[in-house]
Amino acid sequence: MQKMTELLRLTDECGEGTSGAPVLGLPILAGSRLNLDVYPDGCGHFLRLLKEQWEEVVQVEFLRLSSNDCLIGTTLDSLPHLKHLKSLVLKGGHAWDEFGCCQHGSLTSLPQDFGNLRCLTHLDLSFNRLSTLPSCILHLRSLSMLLVSHNRLEALPEDFGCLSKLTFFSAMKNQLRILPQSIGKLSMLQILDLSENVLQFLPEKIGNLHNCTELVLSGNCLSSIPNSLANLKCLRRLHLHSNSLVTVPASLASLPSLSRLDLQNNCLRAIPTEIQALPFVRLQGNPLGETEPYLQAYNYEISSRGLQRLFPSPEENSFIVTSEGCKVVLPCGILFFFPPGAVSDLLPICFQTLEPDPQWVKLRHHDVLLSTVLELQPHGFKFQQEVHIWMPFVSPQNLRQRQVVVRTFNGQSWSDLRTNVEQREELTGLVAHCSVLHFSWFLVVSRLVQDECKVSAEGTLLFSSVDPDIKVIFPPGVTKEPRSVKMQVLPVFAEQIEEITAEEVCLASPLLCLSQDSQVDFLKPVRIQLPLPHGVTGLDLDRSRLHLLHGDLQGQTWDDITSQVVLEFTHIYVVFEVTHFSWYWLWYTTKTYIEGIAKKVYDRLRLYQVNFIALQRKKDPEQVLLQCVPRHKVDPVVKKLQQRYRGPEPSDMVEMFEGEQFFAAFERGISIDMDRPDCVDGRLSFIFYSHLKNMKEVYVTSPMDRKGQAVKGQVSFYRGAIPESIPENASRRRKGSDSLWLATLPIKLPQLKPRWDENASPLCGFSFPPLNLGSAETGYLTQANLLSIARRVGPDWQTIGLNLGLTYQQIERIGHNNREDLDKQILGMLFSWAQQNSEDPNCVSKLITAMKESGRQDIADEVETIIDLGRQKYSESIRRVGLEQESGTEDSAMAM
């Protein structure tokens, strides 16, 4: 009660300053209902009523409050006292910004004791800022209606199914990526609305919602739906428009109560005849009738039952497929399914992962690379049945406006494969699923969502799945020969434009890109509908400020074509006609030279803000970690590394393009091994990809004498060659030596006592015959290499020795015999192992594995670098004497 008294006192103080608010009359407690969301100071009124009419207020059963109220946080603490509460509405959207758009409420969580409202059956938390569903809601076991639409939810709790009395649930307009399996336990659920999220697949358990009458899944990223939906015998309305569906199960036609099936604006090229015959199905906006086959959902679980399973080790780079088929899981997480009959005879399959090289991995504007390159051989061999590939990838930040696809290279150009994003039990995280008849090079990219359709002489309609308000109308007679049309939309937010243009007051619509597979213009004008810029309506429109811009397909030039077209306005749309396709952009501004501003914004939308990190390992300062990190990830990355590394603060922010090359140069008395394959003119080469790890750990040395003093050097980062697709104005800024510099961070090598006796032999008294570990083709490790590795091992040599296979007795003997000299202990361990395994052709791979298992990825990378260099030199020597086999020459050149 003391806490309640303080809250009421605070309310009285806040209430004194509300005299200027519109007067709606004092709220009246009408029986068990209290509607306060229409009052500017509704929360203040509630707390005063609670103070003055305690006995009556605690009996309230229906309560409405605005979460835009400044006292909503204070009011939440008092709500658990209303033990009889049955319905509670805490919605936002009761306040508007300067453009007339409703503002979300301030709720980000709920008090834990909120779960004590045992009588609560209806809860509305729409239009707030919830990123996770408050855990206290799961204790409201009487809840039958829950609304959390227009929030920021990315997932639902795993035990969400414990709300067993739920009959209505709406989570539309969130960022839900995945649904928990427990959703199938909501056996009493009748209406489920999950529209306008980023769902890419549905759990099979959703078919257990036997009482569901309406299921709303429109505006997601679904490419398929589970067959279990056929179990929903009570389902009347199924909304699936504006997804990426490539197939629908014919079993939906057997639902006895179904009266509406909305499949508009998907990627359906063909549908089952049972579905097409339904009088209530809606199919507009689909590329029906196209000859290109779509990727059907393969009944993988049944087909792979009883097949051979292969698990190649990290040292292997090939496996053999038979006519019986098999399932293969690579150590990197890539999964293959070869169906029976895919090959007629034994076929060796070779695989390797390659670092993406921007010289031949060509990304389009706004593409994001999500994986390394997978090369599969033999190239050109045609399988008798489609082989299925599941590739793991780094999940993009925003799936709503993006589309994950597998891209393949045929030796001349890249093309996108029909791709499903799935989650398999045997693999962790999301995977990209495609099927192919030929092997080549593959990678996973995130592109702008691409909607497409086939335009015939009869005309058609194309919607955007990103923004359904954007549509293109093709009238009858628009073309003689059928042609394929593609649409991509890039949302542009007011905050982005404000940040880029600084003082300019500008508003813009989403960016629309249209393309076609024909060079001939359309025979009739095509009508395009674009939404007016955010905050602008047809009622208050100043037409002199509205500009329609046309850009070329590369976004290099923008022209104001407002005077060349006829603009038709509605309350929220503008409609115009064109005969050829490109970029279109609607701007609302007082500026006259809008083309230059638009080009500046477009170029900046492709840039990523990054920081550089240079840290030294605490136990071994000669080991330096270099990393280029996107700005929003800097703090968590540094926090994760600070236990093992120390160093300066991250660099100032710089901007880089996806796929741009940059270099790290060690300066002022610090150097690195110049023989590294990734070392160009003494500098480490990097390629920036925003979603991949741009990180390397290297060992540095100094030619300066460190016995008497520390060496204070630095590492500087420089831009590489200017990318071909870089905007012209950005290219001009990057000419000249000074403009290539990005950042500089200090590196300090501390003063050290000499670890190695200058008068001793290189092996400190050890005498072994010459060592050549490995083979000629894979490269050798010599005595000099082992000596270099020994310098990097440090106090954890015993762990490494055990992982190399030495016995505890050997480790103890080496430690005892050299108990006063750590260097000799390390050398003894390494050379003892080397002598025991000198005849083993796989000993180098075992050394790399042991280093990784010992937490020394840095040394493992060093060994791999030595081996790669040796392999490269061996290949060059073979090529010089003309012994290289002709077959595979072209493949090897491409792989390089």
N, C-alpha and C positions, 0 to 999 in steps of 0.2 A: 504494500500500500504506500510505503514511502516513495518508491519509484514512481507510482502512479501520481502521487501528489506533485512530484517534481515535473512530470510531463504536463500536468494540467497548468501548473504555474508558467511553464514555458509557453503554453498555448495562449494564455492570457496576455503575455507580453507580446507575442507575435501578432495576436489579434488586434492590438492597438494600432498597428500600422496598415490596416486594410480598409480604412475608411474611404479610400479613393476607388475601391473596386465597385463594379456595378452591383446595385442593390436588387436582389431577387426576393427579398423577404426572408425572415428567419425560418430555418428548417423546422418542420413539425414532425414529431414522432407519431406516425400513423399506424397504430396497432403494432404489428411485429415488423414493419418495413421502415427502412430509413434510406432514402435516395439522396445522397449528398454529392454525387459526381457533377451535378450541374451548377454547383456553387463555387465561386472563385476561391473561397477559403473553406472548402468542405471538410477537410481534416480538422481545421481549427474548430469548426462548429461541432464536429463529432466529439472532440475532447471536452468542450464546454458542456455539451449535453451529458456526457459521461459523468462529469463532475456534479452537475445539478440534478440529473435524473438517473442516478446510478441504478436503482432497482428496475426501472423500466428499460434502460438501454441494454443491460446485460441479458434481457429476455428477447432481444431482437433476433429475428430469424433470417431476414433478408437485408443485406447491406451493400450499397454501391458507393465507391470512393474513386476519385481520380488519382492515378499514380503520377500525374504531372504536378500535383500539389507539393509545395515545398516542405510540408510537414508529414508527407507520407511515411518517411522512415521512422519518425517519432510515433506515428499512429500505429504502425505494425506491432509495436511492443504491447499495445493494449488490447489487440484483437483476440488473443487467446482467452481473455476473460469472458468472451461471449460464447458460453458453452452450448447455447441452443441454436447457434448459427447454422442455417441450412444452405444459404446461397450467399456467395461473396464475389463481388466484382471489383477488381483492382486494375482497371484498364487505363492505358495511356490514350493518346490521340485527342485529348480535350484542349490542347493548346496548338497554336499554329505559328509557323515561322513567317518571315517577311514575304515569302513567295506564296503563302496560303496553303502550305503543306502541313499536315498534322505532325506533331512531334511525339516521339515515343516517350513513355514514362520512364522514371528513374529506377525502377526496381531491377536489381541484379541478383537478389536472393531473398529468402524469407527466414524469419527466426525459427530455430529448431523446434520450439514449443508450439509452433503452428500445427504440428501433427496431433495436438491434443483436441482439436476441433472434431470430435467424434461424430457429430451430427451433420457435418458438412457434406452435401451431395452435389453442389454446383460451385465450380471455381473458375473464374475468368481472369487470366493474367495477360491478355492480349496487348499488343503495342507497348512492350516494355523492352528491357535490355538484358534478358536472361540468356546467358551463354551455356548454362547447364541447368537441368531441371532440379529445383531444390529437393534435397533428400527427404525433407519433412513431408512432402506431398505423398510419398509412398506409405506413410502411416495413416492416411485418410482413407480407411478401408470402406467407408460408406459412400465414397465419391462415385457419382454416376455420370457427371458431365465435367469435362476438363478442356479448357480452351487456352492454348499458349501460342496462338498465331501471331505473326509479325514480331518475332523475337530473333535471337541469334543462336538458337540451339544447333549444335553440331551432332549430337547423339542423345539417345535416351538411355536411362539406366538399364543395366542388364536385368534387374529384377522388376522392370516396369510391369510385368504381367501380374504382379501381386495385387494390382487394383482390379480385383475380380468382378466388382459390381459396375464397372465403367460401361456405359451404353453409348456415349458420345465423346469423341476425342478429335480435336482439331489442332494441328500443328502446321498449318499452311504458312508459307512465306517465312521459312527459317533456312538453316544451312545443314539440314540433316543429310548425312552421308550414308548412314547404315542404320538398320533397324535391329533391335535385339531379338533373339529367337523366342524370348518369353512373351512377345506380343501375341503369340498364338494361344496364350492362356486366357486372354480376354474373351471368354466364351459368351458373355452377355453383350458385347459390343455390337451396336447396330449401325452407327455411322462413323466412318474413319476418313478424315480429310488430311492428307499429307501433300497437297499440291504446292507447287512453287518451292521445291527443295532441290537437293542435288543427289537424290537417290539414284544409284546405278544398278542396283539389283534388289530383289525382295527375298526374304527368307522363305523357305518352304513352309514353315510353320504358320504363315499367314493364311494358309488354307484351312486352319482350325477355327477360324472365326465364323462358326456355323450360323450365328444369328445376324450376321452383317447384311444390311439391306442396301447400303450405299458406300461405295469405295471410290475416293477421289484421289487420283495419283497424277493428275495433269501437271505439266510444267516441270518435270524432273529429267533425269538423264538415263532413263531405262532403255536398254536395248532388247530386253526380253522379259517375260513374266513367267513365273513358275506354273507348271501344270496343276499344282494344288489349288489354284483359284477355282477350278471346276468343282471343288467340294463345297463351295459357298452356295448352297441350294436356296437360300433366302435372298440372294443378291438380286436387286432390281435395277440399280444404276451403277455402271462402271465407267469412270472417266479416265481416259488414258491419252488425251490429246496433248500435243506439244512435248513429246518425248523423242527418243531415238529408236523406236521399236523397228526391228527388221523382221520379226516374226511374231505371230500370236497363235496360241494353241487352239486347234479346232474344237477342243472339248468345251470351250466357252459357249458354243452354240447349244449345248445340252443343258445349260442352266435353266431350270423350269420357270423361275420368276423374273428373269432378265427382261427389261422393257426399254433399256437405253444402253448402247455401247458406243462410246465416243473414241474413235481412233484417228481423229483428224491430225494433220500436221506431224506425221511420223516418217519413217523411212521404209515403209512397206511397199515392196515391189510386187508382191503376190500375197494373197491371203487364201485360207482354206475356203472351198466352195460353201461349206456349211455356214461360215461367218458371213460371206458375201450375200447369202440368200436371206439373211435376217432383215426384216423391214425397218428396224430401228437402229441399224448400225450407220455411223457417220465416218466416211473415208476421205473427205476432201483434203487436199494438201499432201497426198502421198504419191510417190513416183510409181504408181501402179502400171504394170505392163512392160516395165523395162526388161530388156533381155539380159542385162548383167546379173549373174546369180548373186543372191545375198547369202551371208554366212548364217547357216542354220545352227541352232543350238544342238550340239552333238550329244547324244545320250552316252556321255563318257563313262559314267559309273557302271552301266551295264556292259558296254562294249569292252572295257578294260578288265573286266572280271576274268581271272584265270590267266591273264597274259603275263609273260616274263617281265620282271622289274629289274632295271639296271640302275646302279648307283656308281658312276665313275668316280674314282678318287681324285683329289686335287692335282695329283701328278699326271693323270691321264688326260689325253686330248682327243680320244676317239672311242667309238664303240661300234658294235656290229648289229645290224638289223636283219632279221630273217623274215621269211614269208608268213610266219605265224604272228608277226607283229610284236610290239613290246611297249613298255612305258619306261621312260628314262628321266631321271632327276639329276641334274648337274649340281655340283657343289655350290655354284653361285645362285641356285634357286630357280633356274630355268627348267621347265617341264616340257617333255615331248610325249606325244601319243602317236605311235605308228599302228594304224589298224591292220588287222589281218588282210593280207593280199596287197598291201601297199608296195611291196617289192616281190619279185618272183624268185630271186636268188639272194645269197648272202651279199650284203652291201655294207662296207665300212663307211661310217659317218665321222668326219673330222670336224672339230669345233674349236673356236678360240674367241676370246673377248678382246676387243681392241679399243684403245682410247680414241675418241672422236677427233678427227682432223678436219678443221674448217676448210681445208683445201678441196675436200671431196664430200664432206658432210654438209650439204647446203641447206640451211634453215630459211624458211620464208619469214616475212614480217610477222611479228607477234608469236612466232613459234617458240616453244621452250623445250629443250632437250631433257628427257627424264631417265635416260639409261645410257650405258656404254654400247658399243657396237658389237653385235654377235655375228660372227661369220660361220656359216655352215657349208661344208663341202661333202659330196662333189657338186660343183656348179653345173647347171644345165641339165642334170639328170631329172627326168620326169617320173614322178611317182604315179602308180596306178590308182591310188586313192589319196585323198587329201590328208596331209600330216598336220596335226594340231600342235601349236606352240603356245605356251604360257610364259610370258616374260615379266618378271617383277620390275617395278619402276618406283621412282620417288613421287609420291602423291603431290600434285600441284596444289597451290594455296587455295585456289578457287575453282571448283569443278562446275559451278553454275554456268559460267560463260566460256568454259573450256571443254575440249573434247580430246580424249586420249586415244591415239591411234598408233599402230605399228607401221613403220615406214620401211620400205625395202628398196634396195639398189640393184639394178639389173646390169651394171657395168657401164651404163650411159646416163641414166637419170634415176631420180627417186620417185616413188609413188606410194600412196597410202593404201593399206589393206583394210578390209572390213574388220572391225575390231570390237570385241566385247570386253568390258572391264568386269572382272569377277573376283571372288574370294574363295579359294580352294582350301579344303581342310588340311591337305598335305603341304601347303605353302603358307608362309606368313605374309600378311599384308595383301594389298590389292595386286592383281596381275592382269596384263593385257593379253587377250586370247585371240589368235588368228589361225587360219588354216591355209596351207599352201601346197602347190604341186611341184614347186622347184625350190631349191636351196640357193641362197646368196648371202647378202648382208642385211641385217635387221637392226632396228633401234626403235625406241618408244619416244614419241614426242607429244606434247600438249599443244593443240592448235585452237584457234577460234572455232566455235561450233559451226559446222557447215551443214546447212539445209539445202537440199537439192531436189529438183523435179525434172521430168521430161515434158517439154513444151511441144505440143502438136498443133496442127491446123485448127483444132477445135478450141484451143486456148485452155488456160488453167489458172489456178491460184496458188501462190507460194507464201507461207507464213514463216516468220522467224520463231524458232523454239526458245531463243534467248529473250526476245521481247515480242510477244504476240501482237502488239500494237503495230508492228512493222510488217507490211505485206506488199506483194507485187501481184498485179492483176494483168494477165495476158488475155486480150480479147480474141474472139474467133477471127481467123485469117491473119494472125500475127506472123505466121511463118508457113512456108510450103513444106519444108522438110523438118522432121522432128529434131530438136536440139536439146542438149542438157544445160540447165541453168543452175548455178550455185550461188548461195547467199551466205555471207558471214556478217556478224554484227559485233562491234566492239563498244560496250557501254563506256561512257565517259561521264564521270561524276563532277559535280560542281566544285567539290573540294580540290580535285586534281587541276582543273582549269584555273582556279583561284591561286593555287600554289605556283603554277607554271607562269601565268601571265602577270603575277604580282599586282600592279596597280590597275590593270585593265579590268573593267567590269564587263564580263562576258558570260553568256550561257550557251550551251550547245546540246544538240540531240545526240543520241548514239550514232556511231560511225557505221555506215552501211556500205558493204562491198558486194557488188554483183559481177559475176563473170559467166561466160558461156563457152561452149566448145565450137562455136562457129565464128568465122571472121566477117560474116554478112550481117548488116544491121537488120533489125526487125522491120517487117512490111508495114506494121501499124504501131502507133505509139503505145508504150507499155506504161500503165499507171502505177505509181509508187506512193505508198502512204507512209509517212514518218510522223512520230509524235513530236509535238512542239517541245522546245527545250524546257527542262524542269522549272516550274514556277511561272511559265508563260501560258496564258489561255487565250482563246479566240475572242473573249469578251473585252480584254484590256490590251489587245495586241496593237503595238505601234509598228505598222508595216515597214516604215522607213528604217527600222532597226533590224529587220529580219533579212538574212542572207543565206542563199542556197549555194553551197560550194561543190565544185566537181574536181576530183583529183584523179591523176593517172593511177594505174594499178600498182605502181611502186611508191605512191605517196610522195613523190618528189616535187610535183607542181600542183598548185591549187588555184582554181579560177572561180570567180564569182559569176554565176550564171543566172542570178535572180531576174535580170531584165530579159533573159532569153526564153524563159518558160512562164507558163501561166500557173500561178499558185492558187489553189482552192483551199479555204480554211473551214474547219469545224471548230468545236469548242476546244478540242485537245489535239487535233491532227492537222497536217498540211498534206495536200495531194498534188502531184505534178506528173507530167508525162515526159518520157525519154524514148529514144530509139536505139541507143547503144549503152553499154554497161561500163561501170567503173566504180570509184568511191563517191559517195554522196554524204554531205554533212550539212546540217542546219544550224546556223549561228544566230544569236540575238545579242546585239551589241551596238553601242554608239560609235565605235571606231570605224573609220572609213577604209583603212588598208587591212581588211580582215584576212586576206590571203596569206600575208606574212605571219600573222598571229596563229592562224590555223596550222601552217607548216611547222611553226615552232612547237605548238602543242603536240602535233602528230609525232614529231621526232622525239620529243621528251617522253612520250608514252612508251617508247621502245627502250628507253634507258633504265638501268638498274643502279640504285645508289648502294655503294659498297664501302667497306673499310678493310684495310690490310692489318694483319697481325704477324708479329715476329716475336716468338717466345723461345726461351732456352730451357732445356730440361734441367731441373734442380740438381739431380744427381750427376749430370754430365753436361756442363755448359757448352761443350763443343757440338752438341746435337741441337739444331735449330729447327723449329717448326714454323713454316710460312703458310699463310692461308689468306685467301680473299673471301670475305664473308658479307652477304647481303646485310644491309643496315639493321633490319629488324631482328636479325639473328645474332648480332654481335654480343650482346650481354649474356645470353645463355651459353654461347660457345666459350667465351672467356671464363665464365663461372665454372664450367665443366673442366676446363684445362688448368685452372689456377692451382690445383692440388699437386700437379706434377711439373708445372712449368712456371717460370717467372719471366718478366720482361716489361717493356714499356707499354703504355696505354695504346689502344688501337689508333691507327692513323686517322687523319681527317677524312671526311666523306668525299668520294669521287664517283663519277658516273661511267658505266661501261655498258656496251652492247652485248647481247647474247652471242657467244661464239667468238668474242674478240680476244686476240692474243696480247699477252703482256709478259714482261720479263722481270726477274729479280736479280740484282747485281750486288755482290758483296764488295765493299769498298773500304779504303783507309786501313790497310793492313790485314784484311781477312779475305780468304779465298776458299774455293771449293775444288773438287776433283774435276778437271777439265775433260776427262774421258767419258763423263756421263753422257748417255744418248740424248738426254733432254737438255744438254748444255750447248748453247749457241753463242760463240764468240765470248766465252767466259760468263755467260748469263744463263740462269735457269729459265726455261720456257714454260709458260702456263697458257691454258685456254680457259677463258671464263665462261662457265655455264651456271646460270643462276640457281638451279636445283641440284647440281652435283657438287661434290666436295672439291674445291679448288685448293688442295692442300698438299704440301710436300715436306718431308723431314729429311734434312741433309746434315752431314758432318762438315764442319768448317775447320780450317787450319789457319796458321799465320806464319809467314816467313820470318817474322820478328822474334827476337829472343824474349820469351816469356818468363825466364827464370828471375829476372830482376824487376819486372813490372808487368802490369796487365796491359792488354791491347784493347783500346777503345775504337772500335770500327763502326760500320753501319751497313744496312742493307737498303737499297733504293729500288723502287718499282717504276718501270717504264712501259709505255705503250709499245706494242709491236707494229706490224704492218697495218696500214689502214684497211679495214674490211671493204670489200667491193660494194656492199649495200649501204655503206655509211652515208648519211645525208651530206650534201655538198657543203653547207655552212659548218657542220661539225668537222668535215675534212679540212677545211681552211684553218680552223682553230688548232689542228693537230700537226701542222707543218712547222718544222724547225726543231732543233734539239731541245730547247727549253720546254716546248709544249708537250713533248713526249714524257716528261717526268711526271710521276703521279704522287709519290710519297717517299719519305725516308724515315727509317726507324733505327735507333741505336742498337748495336750488338757489342757486348763486352766479354772478352775472354780473360778470366782471372789469372793472376800470377800463379804459376805452378812450379812445384819441385819437379825435377826431371824424373819421369817414371821409369825410364829405361837407361841402363848403365851405358854411358857413351863408350866405355872401353870394352864392353862385352860384345860378343858376336850378336847378330840380329836375333838369334833365337835364345839369347841369355844363357848360353851354356848347353842348350839342348842340341843334340846331334841326331838328325834323322836323314834317311835317304830322300832324294827328291820326290815330291808329291805331285800327282796330277789326278785330282778327284773329278769324276764325271766321265764325259766322253767327248770326242772331237766334235760331234754334231751339236751337242748341248752346251759345249764350252767347259773349260777346266777351271778348277780352283787350285792354285799353286801355293807353295810355302809363303810367298809374299802376300797372297790374298789372305791366307789364314792369319798371318802376322798383323795385317791391317784390321781384320775382324777382331783379333784379340785385344787391340787397343781400345775397342769400343765396348767390351763386355762389362767390365766393372764388377762390383761385389756380388751380383746375382749369378756368378758362374756356376755355382753348384746346381741351381735349378735348371740351368741350360744343360749341364752335363747329364742330369737325370733324364731330361726329356730327350737327349740324344741316345739314351740307352745304356749309359755307363751304370755300373752297379754302385750301391752305397759304399761297398768296401773300396772300390776304386776311387770314388770321390774322397773318402776319408784318408786314403793313403796319399793321394796327391796333395791334399790340404796339409797333412802332417809333414810330409817331406819338404814342403815349401812354406812352412807355417809363418815365416817372417817376410815373405815376398809375395804379394798379391799377383804381380805380373807373372811370376813363374807358375803360380797355381793355375792361372787362366791358360797359359801356354801348355802346361801339362795336360789339362783337361782336353783342350782342342786337339792337340797332336796325338794324344792317346786314342781319342775317337777316330782321328784320321787314319792312323795305322791300322786300326781294327776294320775299317770300312773302305780301304783303298781299292779293293777289287769290286765293290758294289756299285753298279752303274747308276743306282738311284740314290746314292749317298748325299748328293747335293740337295735333292728334293727333301730328304729327311732333315738336313740341316736347316733349310728354310722353315719347314713345319715346326721343328723344335724351337726355333727362335720365336715364331708366332705364338706357340703354346706357352712360352716363357714371358710373354708380354713385351717382346722386343721386336715389334714390327719394323722399327727403324733398321735393325741389322738384317732382317729378312729382306727388306727392300734393297739394302746395299748388296746383298748376295745376288738377288735377282738382276740388279743392274749389271753386276760383273758378268753374270751368265749371259744376259742379253747381248752385251758387248762382244763377248766371245763368240756367241752364235752368229752375230752379224759379221764379224771378221772371218769366221769359217766359211760363211756363205759367199762372201766376196772373193775369198781365195779360190773356192770351187768354181765360181763364175769366171775368174780370170784364166783358169786353165781349161775352161770349156767343158767341165764335167757335169754341169748342172743339167738335169733332165729337162727336156723341152716341155713336157706336160707340167702344168702348174705354174709356168713362168708368168703368165698373165695374171693369175690369181695372186702370186706373191707380190707382183708389182702393185696391184691394187691394195693389198693389205698394208704395204709400206706407206 
